[in-house]
């Protein structure tokens, strides 16, 4: 029996490892297409001589070991929020309880986490563009006359990729793992083939070559770190996708296949350059015999589409987390799988990413030029992740100061080196992800601050529940048949919609429910803890529905759960009353006037609560209120 269980567990782990290959490792797995070549590019370019080849290879090797294996696999992935990873999940670990006050230092840390999340949207625009472009550039290696088709074909593939998002990834997801397995096996095979012809390239395993390269090339050598960083750009993706598969399958896939395959391929490119320096024009596609180039273009295209899919799906998840944590207005979020809650489609994010990605292809033209924009966003996010990790190990894990400083300080040595080296890219394209992040950050923080001010304004005018119940008992209004649900943003007091309904209609339903949806700082809430029901007396109840920041509130599903638990609620025969605020910008203390106007604009254009909560449209009554902010 024990043997059977072990066999079953190994089989389950193998399936998770294969699935992780298709989702988690696409970004870092397609870096060999362009990373090594970009290290020698620039004006003037580094000469392709053995000392430089071995030096850059040594930097690549130790970057993968120290940043991905040591930092992310061993330490950062331990900082999960109930199994979920990513910078917003890490930020949520620092958020205080609802009764705790948010200190200035803690707000700064949370602000850093939000900015890091905003940077990932810029990364989500660049990754599909640079990945697909680098794959299409193999056409020029196979047939130079096809060079003119590179950009049109790249745009066509990107349009098709983004257009298919609304169908979900369930149907094509089954082939992602096997395709990436083939991709990594081919990477390893091509590398071994070239290393066999120049085994001396293995000397780059010695870190002395990296040290000599940096010493001999001074400032230019240090700036080359900005290109070397391209080999570890998938580190944040590994962490962000941890919730889909768990820590162990990702670590197993990395150590058993992905890491060795990447190393063999990079060393294979180095071996090729030691024998044929002119191959620097595209060392990846020149690894293989000429007759295999077109099939390699096809395989590379499939791999880059998969890598792009992972980044796009990550942007959807990030948008949902931002909505649930109160940093974004309500958005249209569609579930594309009846069984996998993580498979969602966010139309507004999808089409924005598509437009930006196509603009990047047209504006930059080549993967080499686009690499200048790549890296700035990810290095900044990696630095922020390390800072947040330090706070988590001190606040949540109670590490002693010396241990926290030793571990995170060693991370920062590499993070800051890559970050500073990438700053040189800002004038030549690195400004783009920073601009995108700045716009997203301003929007997210304006929305969060605006909602806080709005909640405070509503609390100032809130009627205490005891006072309301006393008035109803002393002066009973006309009770009409049926159930009325009044949506409320707070668990205290009486919703304004209920007061307006009594004031103008002079009636109260026989059964009144005050419903509040609360987002907890955890990814998911078990169904057994979903609903909290309080009997207020007089036919009135308060229901508090708890959701995690990875979940989407669904009132009809909540009603079905309540009915199953003995509290019958039928949405089709229930009236739902919502308050709609008309916001007026005023000089009152709170935010700058331009931010107040931005918040009011975002509020007017947010997805209606009816759609967001899945309420039956013909059962909804909206009552307006005018508020100064």
LUMKOL-544316 format. One line per field, with one value per residue (C-alpha): residue in three letters; x, y, z; chain; residue number from 1. Coordinates in pm, whole numbers, plus 50000, padded with zeros to 5 digits. Layout:
LUMKOL-544316
gudo	(ALA;...)
X	(X;...)
Y	(Y;...)
Z	(Z;...)
kekol	(A;...)
marza	(NUM;...)
***
This chain:
LUMKOL-544316
gudo	(UNK;UNK;UNK;UNK;UNK;UNK;UNK;UNK;UNK;UNK;UNK;UNK;UNK;UNK;UNK;UNK;UNK;UNK;UNK;UNK;UNK;UNK;UNK;UNK;UNK;UNK;UNK;UNK;UNK;UNK;UNK;UNK;UNK;UNK;UNK;UNK;UNK;UNK;UNK;UNK;UNK;UNK;UNK;UNK;UNK;UNK;UNK;UNK;UNK;UNK;UNK;UNK;UNK;UNK;UNK;UNK;UNK;UNK;UNK;UNK;UNK;UNK;UNK;UNK;UNK;UNK;UNK;UNK;UNK;UNK;UNK;UNK;UNK;UNK;UNK;UNK;UNK;UNK;UNK;UNK;UNK;UNK;UNK;UNK;UNK;UNK;UNK;UNK;UNK;UNK;UNK;UNK;UNK;UNK;UNK;UNK;UNK;UNK;UNK;UNK;UNK;UNK;UNK;UNK;UNK;UNK;UNK;UNK;UNK;UNK;UNK;UNK;UNK;UNK;UNK;UNK;UNK;UNK;UNK;UNK;UNK;UNK;UNK;UNK;UNK;UNK;UNK;UNK;UNK;UNK;UNK;UNK;UNK;UNK;UNK;UNK;UNK;UNK;UNK;UNK;UNK;UNK;UNK;UNK;UNK;UNK;UNK;UNK;UNK;UNK;UNK;UNK;UNK;UNK;UNK;UNK;UNK;UNK;UNK;UNK;UNK;UNK;UNK;UNK;UNK;UNK;UNK;UNK;UNK;UNK;UNK;UNK;UNK;UNK;UNK;UNK;UNK;UNK;UNK;UNK;UNK;UNK;UNK;UNK;UNK;UNK;UNK;UNK;UNK;UNK;UNK;UNK;UNK;UNK;UNK;UNK;UNK;UNK;UNK;UNK;UNK;UNK;UNK;UNK;UNK;UNK;UNK;UNK;UNK;UNK;UNK;UNK;UNK;UNK;UNK;UNK;UNK;UNK;UNK;UNK;UNK;UNK;UNK;UNK;UNK;UNK;UNK;UNK;UNK;UNK;UNK;UNK;UNK;UNK;UNK;UNK;UNK;UNK;UNK;UNK;UNK;UNK;UNK;UNK;UNK;UNK;UNK;UNK;UNK;UNK;UNK;UNK;UNK;UNK;UNK;UNK;UNK;UNK;UNK;UNK;UNK;UNK;UNK;UNK;UNK;UNK;UNK;UNK;UNK;UNK;UNK;UNK;UNK;UNK;UNK;UNK;UNK;UNK;UNK;UNK;UNK;UNK;UNK;UNK;UNK;UNK;UNK;UNK;UNK;UNK;UNK;UNK;UNK;UNK;UNK;UNK;UNK;UNK;UNK;UNK;UNK;UNK;UNK;UNK;UNK;UNK;UNK;UNK;UNK;UNK;UNK;UNK;UNK;UNK;UNK;UNK;UNK;UNK;UNK;UNK;UNK;UNK;UNK;UNK;UNK;UNK;UNK;UNK;UNK;UNK;UNK;UNK;UNK;UNK;UNK;UNK;UNK;UNK;UNK;UNK;UNK;UNK;UNK;UNK;UNK;UNK;UNK;UNK;UNK;UNK;UNK;UNK;UNK;UNK;UNK;UNK;UNK;UNK;UNK;UNK;UNK;UNK;UNK;UNK;UNK;UNK;UNK;UNK;UNK;UNK;UNK;UNK;UNK;UNK;UNK;UNK;UNK;UNK;UNK;UNK;UNK;UNK;UNK;UNK;UNK;UNK;UNK;UNK;UNK;UNK;UNK;UNK;UNK;UNK;UNK;UNK;UNK;UNK;UNK;UNK;UNK;UNK;UNK;UNK;UNK;UNK;UNK;UNK;UNK;UNK;UNK;UNK;UNK;UNK;UNK;UNK;UNK;UNK;UNK;UNK;UNK;UNK;UNK;UNK;UNK;UNK;UNK;UNK;UNK;UNK;UNK;UNK;UNK;UNK;UNK;UNK;UNK;UNK;UNK;UNK;UNK;UNK;UNK;UNK;UNK;UNK;UNK;UNK;UNK;UNK;UNK;UNK;UNK;UNK;UNK;UNK;UNK;UNK;UNK;UNK;UNK;UNK;UNK;UNK;UNK;UNK;UNK;UNK;UNK;UNK;UNK;UNK;UNK;UNK;UNK;UNK;UNK;UNK;UNK;UNK;UNK;UNK;UNK;UNK;UNK;UNK;UNK;UNK;UNK;UNK;UNK;UNK;UNK;UNK;UNK;UNK;UNK;UNK;UNK;UNK;UNK;UNK;UNK;UNK;UNK;UNK;UNK;UNK;UNK;UNK;UNK;UNK;UNK;UNK;UNK;UNK;UNK;UNK;UNK;UNK;UNK;UNK;UNK;UNK;UNK;UNK;UNK;UNK;UNK;UNK;UNK;UNK;UNK;UNK;UNK;UNK;UNK;UNK;UNK;UNK;UNK;UNK;UNK;UNK;UNK;UNK;UNK;UNK;UNK;UNK;UNK;UNK;UNK;UNK;UNK;UNK;UNK;UNK;UNK;UNK;UNK;UNK;UNK;UNK;UNK;UNK;UNK;UNK;UNK;UNK;UNK;UNK;UNK;UNK;UNK;UNK;UNK;UNK;UNK;UNK;UNK;UNK;UNK;UNK;UNK;UNK;UNK;UNK;UNK;UNK;UNK;UNK;UNK;UNK;UNK;UNK;UNK;UNK;UNK;UNK;UNK;UNK;UNK;UNK;UNK;UNK;UNK;UNK;UNK;UNK;UNK;UNK;UNK;UNK;UNK;UNK;UNK;UNK;UNK;UNK;UNK;UNK;UNK;UNK;UNK;UNK;UNK;UNK;UNK)
X	(50000;50284;50456;50133;50099;50457;50401;50083;50259;50548;50302;50116;50442;50551;50228;50267;50629;50524;50244;50481;50713;50435;50337;50612;50932;50831;50985;51322;51324;51315;51596;51862;51705;51852;52036;52387;52379;52269;52566;52798;52579;52596;52802;53081;53015;53232;53490;53408;53732;53781;53830;53500;53310;53429;53375;53014;52943;53076;52850;52553;52628;52668;52366;52146;52297;52283;51969;51734;51854;51973;51750;51419;51415;51556;51440;51184;50948;50919;50742;50404;50062;49873;50052;50024;50333;50405;50473;50111;50083;50410;50272;49953;50167;50267;49918;49795;49469;49153;49181;49550;49674;49887;50219;50415;50692;50443;50256;50589;50649;50298;50348;50670;50479;50211;50478;50643;50309;50269;50613;50500;50235;50517;50698;50378;50387;50755;50786;50549;50706;51071;51000;50803;51036;51343;51181;51084;51438;51542;51383;51663;51918;51744;51674;51796;51531;51264;51389;51111;50848;50976;50768;50445;50454;50534;50235;50010;50109;50054;49709;49613;49749;49557;49241;49234;49255;48877;48859;49080;49390;49223;49210;49564;49713;49735;50007;50206;50399;50504;50605;50823;50966;51070;51204;51431;51551;51640;51818;52025;52095;52215;52437;52597;52662;52859;53036;53171;53356;53508;53511;53741;53431;53356;53635;53375;53238;53528;53412;53760;53662;53369;53594;53859;53594;53459;53811;53942;53639;53575;53260;53168;53200;52973;52712;52715;52542;52231;52238;52346;52038;51820;51901;51721;51422;51183;51264;50960;50738;50857;50751;50423;50308;50386;50018;49928;50158;50323;50686;50808;50710;50870;51191;51201;51149;51418;51687;51615;51564;51535;51856;52078;51919;51971;52331;52410;52260;52440;52769;52695;52658;52985;53158;53027;53164;53504;53533;53335;53318;53115;52824;52747;52488;52253;52434;52116;51990;52344;52391;52207;52279;52135;51864;51713;51679;51321;51195;51375;51194;50865;50957;51092;50770;50564;50786;50763;50385;50372;50605;50383;50072;50216;50290;49946;49772;49986;49869;49507;49570;49749;49453;49212;49430;49446;49065;49018;49281;49122;49387;49179;48822;48594;48679;48505;48654;48540;48612;48717;48719;48437;48687;49003;48936;49271;49182;49031;49007;49011;48916;49037;49380;49402;49337;49560;49847;49788;49795;50110;50285;50218;50336;50660;50719;50665;50861;51169;51172;51426;51469;51815;51675;51380;51622;51714;51363;51371;51526;51464;51118;51221;51538;51339;51078;51350;51497;51150;51089;51410;51314;50967;51117;51338;51028;50844;51124;51150;50778;50622;50902;51087;51433;51715;51842;52186;52034;51786;52060;52302;52053;51877;52202;52357;52049;52082;52445;52326;51992;52145;52430;52180;51957;52236;52364;52013;51978;52193;51910;51661;51739;51733;51403;51407;51186;50889;50821;50890;50636;50379;50449;50420;50080;49951;50092;49925;49596;49619;49716;49460;49186;49296;49323;48997;48810;48950;48831;48494;48451;48533;48280;48013;48098;48053;47693;47630;47328;47405;47221;47078;46928;46771;46625;46485;46317;46169;46031;45889;45745;45692;45688;45464;45615;45581;45626;45957;46329;46545;46925;47104;47470;47694;48064;48093;47989;47863;47566;47283;47342;47243;47034;46814;46762;46678;46435;46241;46260;46119;45910;45802;45816;46034;46045;45942;46293;46588;46950;47247;47519;47886;48162;48497;48828;49073;49454;49466;49439;49125;48867;48719;48347;48291;48411;48251;47941;47885;47515;47393;47027;46947;46584;46269;46321;46662;46994;47351;47556;47930;48076;48450;48661;49033;49217;49247;48870;48588;48273;47964;47635;47425;47685;47677;47298;47317;47565;47344;47041;47235;47330;46966;46930;46715;46790;46667;46826;46548;46282;46497;46530;46888;46934;47262;47388;47552;47772;47792;48134;48207;48565;48604;48891;48824;49138;49209;49380;49504;49221;49361;49363;49007;48898;49089;48922;48578;48650;48764;48458;48221;48387;48425;48229;47879;47830;47544;47783;48073;47871;47669;47333;47021;46986;46605;46612;46842;46736;46998;46961;47194;47376;47592;47920;48197;48551)
Y	(50000;50235;50159;50236;50567;50661;50574;50784;51077;51057;51043;51346;51536;51447;51588;51909;51941;51898;52154;52398;52377;52513;52805;52901;52876;53031;53372;53255;52963;53183;53416;53215;53349;53695;53732;53619;53819;54138;54111;54187;54452;54828;55106;55013;54646;54423;54236;53866;53734;53432;53645;53827;53511;53324;53629;53680;53306;53308;53603;53419;53100;53268;53491;53185;53015;53307;53493;53216;52908;53070;53376;53267;52888;52862;53179;53402;53116;53039;53375;53255;53379;53050;52907;53218;53407;53731;54084;54168;53846;53944;54293;54146;53966;54309;54456;54511;54376;54581;54711;54804;55145;55171;55331;55557;55301;55026;55246;55313;54938;54878;55166;54999;54673;54850;55020;54682;54544;54842;54769;54417;54560;54724;54391;54228;54458;54405;54026;53924;54178;54083;53708;53684;53923;53722;53402;53563;53694;53336;53380;53618;53351;53087;53314;53676;53773;53698;53975;54208;53966;53970;54259;54180;53816;53913;54150;53886;53631;53884;53981;53614;53550;53835;53762;53405;53511;53528;53154;53078;52862;52535;52393;52488;52449;52072;52103;52379;52138;51890;52173;52334;51993;51950;52308;52251;51915;52083;52366;52107;51898;52194;52306;51963;51940;52266;52209;51878;52076;52327;52178;52455;52673;52492;52694;52970;52781;52938;53278;53421;53476;53695;53894;53944;54050;54319;54433;54448;54624;54871;55077;54895;54561;54677;54808;54468;54339;54512;54260;53965;54032;53918;53556;53592;53804;53516;53508;53712;53495;53182;53339;53484;53152;52950;52938;52742;52447;52479;52522;52163;52106;52437;52360;52008;52131;52396;52174;51862;52014;52390;52500;52234;52296;52673;52633;52384;52615;52928;52737;52595;52949;53039;52737;52839;53192;53063;52885;53127;53485;53597;53386;53667;53798;53529;53262;53081;52992;52926;52653;52408;52291;52523;52277;52284;52662;52684;52405;52581;52905;52717;52565;52897;53070;52816;52863;53243;53230;53013;53254;53544;53356;53314;53686;53784;53546;53691;54042;53924;53776;54094;54306;54088;54112;54492;54512;54290;54470;54806;54944;54936;55018;54723;54559;54307;53973;53662;53309;53090;52756;52599;52412;52626;52951;53096;53098;53439;53690;54069;54236;54589;54463;54229;54494;54749;54499;54413;54777;54850;54532;54607;54966;54832;54603;54890;55142;54933;54696;54442;54234;54386;54740;54626;54468;54825;54866;54525;54478;54816;54714;54367;54480;54744;54484;54246;54515;54588;54215;54192;54495;54350;54010;54171;54319;53988;53788;54050;54117;53779;53526;53709;53649;53814;54134;53989;53696;53913;54161;53884;53707;54006;54205;53934;53952;54329;54305;54135;54317;54663;54577;54472;54771;55029;54866;54883;55254;55321;55175;55445;55693;55419;55256;55185;55490;55302;55053;55327;55553;55272;55190;55556;55590;55266;55354;55697;55537;55261;55488;55753;55491;55346;55689;55805;55504;55572;55934;55828;55571;55837;56079;55806;55718;56083;56064;55709;55645;55399;55071;55077;55420;55303;54989;55200;55436;55142;54991;55324;55424;55103;55169;54978;54629;54491;54125;53998;54017;54325;54311;54640;54633;54812;54896;54879;54636;54917;55150;55162;55176;55506;55319;55180;55525;55676;55394;55453;55831;55833;55514;55493;55111;54835;54481;54198;54057;54294;54186;54420;54260;54354;54194;54194;54112;53946;53966;53596;53443;53236;53187;52838;52805;52713;53063;53246;53393;53542;53590;53819;53839;54206;54143;54275;54065;54221;54041;54150;53916;53962;53770;53702;53657;53624;53861;53581;53527;53708;53795;53626;53706;53435;53174;53319;53296;52927;52864;53043;52843;52519;52631;52687;53059;53062;53338;53333;53610;53588;53695;53935;54311;54442;54805;54978;55324;55518;55809;56124;56262;56635;56762;57027;57204;56991;56821;56483;56479;56730;56860;56689;56354;56414;56471;56160;55956;56086;55997;55647;55601;55702;55458;55165;54850;54876;54688;54498;54333;54298;54108;53913;54057;53996;54332;54331;54295;54593;54937;55215;55515;55811;56023;56331;56347;56607;56467)
Z	(50000;50091;49760;49571;49757;49677;49311;49306;49471;49224;48933;49067;49115;48761;48619;48820;48706;48342;48383;48554;48253;48035;48258;48499;48296;47965;48037;48166;47921;47610;47723;47530;47210;47266;47602;47499;47176;47353;47592;47297;47133;47180;47035;47037;47088;47302;47092;47063;47211;47443;47756;47702;47606;47915;48137;48026;48050;48405;48491;48339;48532;48871;48811;48758;49063;49305;49192;49078;49268;49590;49626;49474;49501;49853;50028;49851;49764;50136;50178;50052;50154;50203;49900;49680;49568;49387;49498;49592;49794;49967;50028;50175;50437;50570;50584;50940;51076;51037;51394;51360;51256;50942;51042;50810;50757;50684;50438;50261;50230;50097;49853;49733;49683;49479;49265;49210;49093;48860;48712;48625;48392;48194;48189;48064;47762;47679;47725;47441;47206;47266;47282;46958;46775;46876;46747;46415;46367;46302;45958;45861;45960;45746;45448;45458;45201;45466;45696;45579;45712;46071;46204;46013;46123;46483;46490;46332;46598;46878;46746;46728;47079;47241;47041;47173;47537;47580;47510;47810;47832;47932;47579;47473;47820;47779;47516;47690;47915;47643;47407;47673;47766;47401;47401;47701;47568;47236;47423;47610;47299;47092;47378;47426;47051;47052;47387;47255;46987;47234;47585;47703;47739;48068;48226;48264;48565;48756;48893;48835;48469;48578;48810;48539;48286;48520;48612;48255;48106;48393;48332;48011;48188;48470;48225;48055;48370;48231;47944;48158;48371;48080;48174;48512;48410;48481;48852;48957;48734;48917;49244;49115;48965;49277;49376;49062;49129;49469;49567;49524;49157;49057;49245;49099;48743;48786;48932;48724;48379;48329;48502;48334;47993;48013;48125;47848;47587;47707;47725;47379;47243;47411;47257;46913;46958;47067;46731;46513;46652;46349;46478;46724;46473;46608;46812;46914;46567;46444;46707;46484;46127;45862;45754;46107;46133;46002;46232;46517;46427;46456;46792;46919;46811;47006;47312;47297;47258;47571;47753;47649;47761;48109;48138;48008;48249;48527;48436;48460;48805;48913;48800;49000;49311;49272;49254;49557;49766;49688;49451;49132;49027;48955;48622;48399;48507;48323;48438;48146;48329;48532;48751;48773;48958;48853;48482;48418;48135;48189;47857;47941;48047;47746;47480;47654;47658;47291;47178;47380;47262;46893;46945;47095;46796;46555;46761;46846;46549;46676;46990;47037;47056;47265;47515;47611;47752;47915;48254;48415;48537;48654;48834;49021;49116;49236;49462;49603;49659;49863;50076;50141;50217;50484;50649;50633;50797;51070;51131;51055;51108;51388;51244;51442;51283;51199;51008;50817;50721;50619;50390;50235;50221;50002;49778;49749;49634;49315;49287;49317;49079;48813;48894;48861;48540;48393;48472;48165;47955;48056;47772;47506;47603;47975;48026;47878;48161;48416;48244;48238;48603;48701;48534;48685;49030;49031;48930;49192;49480;49381;49381;49716;49880;49723;49857;50204;50190;50051;50328;50587;50436;50441;50802;50900;50781;50903;51122;51408;51372;51727;51666;51339;51497;51780;51533;51339;51660;51776;51437;51238;50861;50624;50576;50225;50123;49998;50068;50019;50015;50079;49973;50220;50213;50592;50864;51086;51073;50823;50444;50287;50030;50310;50463;50123;50048;50373;50333;49981;49960;50326;50325;50461;50330;50562;50537;50516;50466;50501;50288;50313;50104;50285;50115;50350;50322;50228;49879;49942;50215;50275;50204;50568;50662;50370;50535;50877;50962;51240;51343;51414;51509;51346;51034;50970;50927;50858;50638;50606;50310;50329;50013;49949;49717;49458;49453;49276;49475;49332;49505;49331;49435;49786;49788;49689;49971;50225;50110;50151;50504;50601;50525;50209;49960;49600;49385;49125;49378;49584;49541;49556;49659;49572;49655;49373;49479;49269;49365;49369;49389;49664;49848;50158;50298;50143;49805;49551;49332;49020;49203;49326;48967;48855;49130;49033;48668;48763;48983;48701;48462;48702;48630;48776;49103;48937;48692;48934;49194;48936;49047;48833;48646;48661;49041;49113;49240;49251;49483;49433;49688;49629;49822;49846;49842)
kekol	(A;A;A;A;A;A;A;A;A;A;A;A;A;A;A;A;A;A;A;A;A;A;A;A;A;A;A;A;A;A;A;A;A;A;A;A;A;A;A;A;A;A;A;A;A;A;A;A;A;A;A;A;A;A;A;A;A;A;A;A;A;A;A;A;A;A;A;A;A;A;A;A;A;A;A;A;A;A;A;A;A;A;A;A;A;A;A;A;A;A;A;A;A;A;A;A;A;A;A;A;A;A;A;A;A;A;A;A;A;A;A;A;A;A;A;A;A;A;A;A;A;A;A;A;A;A;A;A;A;A;A;A;A;A;A;A;A;A;A;A;A;A;A;A;A;A;A;A;A;A;A;A;A;A;A;A;A;A;A;A;A;A;A;A;A;A;A;A;A;A;A;A;A;A;A;A;A;A;A;A;A;A;A;A;A;A;A;A;A;A;A;A;A;A;A;A;A;A;A;A;A;A;A;A;A;A;A;A;A;A;A;A;A;A;A;A;A;A;A;A;A;A;A;A;A;A;A;A;A;A;A;A;A;A;A;A;A;A;A;A;A;A;A;A;A;A;A;A;A;A;A;A;A;A;A;A;A;A;A;A;A;A;A;A;A;A;A;A;A;A;A;A;A;A;A;A;A;A;A;A;A;A;A;A;A;A;A;A;A;A;A;A;A;A;A;A;A;A;A;A;A;A;A;A;A;A;A;A;A;A;A;A;A;A;A;A;A;A;A;A;A;A;A;A;A;A;A;A;A;A;A;A;A;A;A;A;A;A;A;A;A;A;A;A;A;A;A;A;A;A;A;A;A;A;A;A;A;A;A;A;A;A;A;A;A;A;A;A;A;A;A;A;A;A;A;A;A;A;A;A;A;A;A;A;A;A;A;A;A;A;A;A;A;A;A;A;A;A;A;A;A;A;A;A;A;A;A;A;A;A;A;A;A;A;A;A;A;A;A;A;A;A;A;A;A;A;A;A;A;A;A;A;A;A;A;A;A;A;A;A;A;A;A;A;A;A;A;A;A;A;A;A;A;A;A;A;A;A;A;A;A;A;A;A;A;A;A;A;A;A;A;A;A;A;A;A;A;A;A;A;A;A;A;A;A;A;A;A;A;A;A;A;A;A;A;A;A;A;A;A;A;A;A;A;A;A;A;A;A;A;A;A;A;A;A;A;A;A;A;A;A;A;A;A;A;A;A;A;A;A;A;A;A;A;A;A;A;A;A;A;A;A;A;A;A;A;A;A;A;A;A;A;A;A;A;A;A;A;A;A;A;A;A;A;A;A;A;A;A;A;A;A;A;A;A;A;A;A;A;A;A;A;A;A;A;A;A;A;A;A;A;A;A;A;A;A;A;A;A;A;A;A;A;A;A;A;A;A;A;A;A;A;A;A;A;A;A;A;A;A;A;A;A;A;A;A;A;A;A)
marza	(1;2;3;4;5;6;7;8;9;10;11;12;13;14;15;16;17;18;19;20;21;22;23;24;25;26;27;28;29;30;31;32;33;34;35;36;37;38;39;40;41;42;43;44;45;46;47;48;49;50;51;52;53;54;55;56;57;58;59;60;61;62;63;64;65;66;67;68;69;70;71;72;73;74;75;76;77;78;79;80;81;82;83;84;85;86;87;88;89;90;91;92;93;94;95;96;97;98;99;100;101;102;103;104;105;106;107;108;109;110;111;112;113;114;115;116;117;118;119;120;121;122;123;124;125;126;127;128;129;130;131;132;133;134;135;136;137;138;139;140;141;142;143;144;145;146;147;148;149;150;151;152;153;154;155;156;157;158;159;160;161;162;163;164;165;166;167;168;169;170;171;172;173;174;175;176;177;178;179;180;181;182;183;184;185;186;187;188;189;190;191;192;193;194;195;196;197;198;199;200;201;202;203;204;205;206;207;208;209;210;211;212;213;214;215;216;217;218;219;220;221;222;223;224;225;226;227;228;229;230;231;232;233;234;235;236;237;238;239;240;241;242;243;244;245;246;247;248;249;250;251;252;253;254;255;256;257;258;259;260;261;262;263;264;265;266;267;268;269;270;271;272;273;274;275;276;277;278;279;280;281;282;283;284;285;286;287;288;289;290;291;292;293;294;295;296;297;298;299;300;301;302;303;304;305;306;307;308;309;310;311;312;313;314;315;316;317;318;319;320;321;322;323;324;325;326;327;328;329;330;331;332;333;334;335;336;337;338;339;340;341;342;343;344;345;346;347;348;349;350;351;352;353;354;355;356;357;358;359;360;361;362;363;364;365;366;367;368;369;370;371;372;373;374;375;376;377;378;379;380;381;382;383;384;385;386;387;388;389;390;391;392;393;394;395;396;397;398;399;400;401;402;403;404;405;406;407;408;409;410;411;412;413;414;415;416;417;418;419;420;421;422;423;424;425;426;427;428;429;430;431;432;433;434;435;436;437;438;439;440;441;442;443;444;445;446;447;448;449;450;451;452;453;454;455;456;457;458;459;460;461;462;463;464;465;466;467;468;469;470;471;472;473;474;475;476;477;478;479;480;481;482;483;484;485;486;487;488;489;490;491;492;493;494;495;496;497;498;499;500;501;502;503;504;505;506;507;508;509;510;511;512;513;514;515;516;517;518;519;520;521;522;523;524;525;526;527;528;529;530;531;532;533;534;535;536;537;538;539;540;541;542;543;544;545;546;547;548;549;550;551;552;553;554;555;556;557;558;559;560;561;562;563;564;565;566;567;568;569;570;571;572;573;574;575;576;577;578;579;580;581;582;583;584;585;586;587;588;589;590;591;592;593;594;595;596;597;598;599;600;601;602;603;604;605;606;607;608;609;610;611;612;613;614;615;616;617;618;619;620;621;622;623;624;625;626;627;628;629)
***
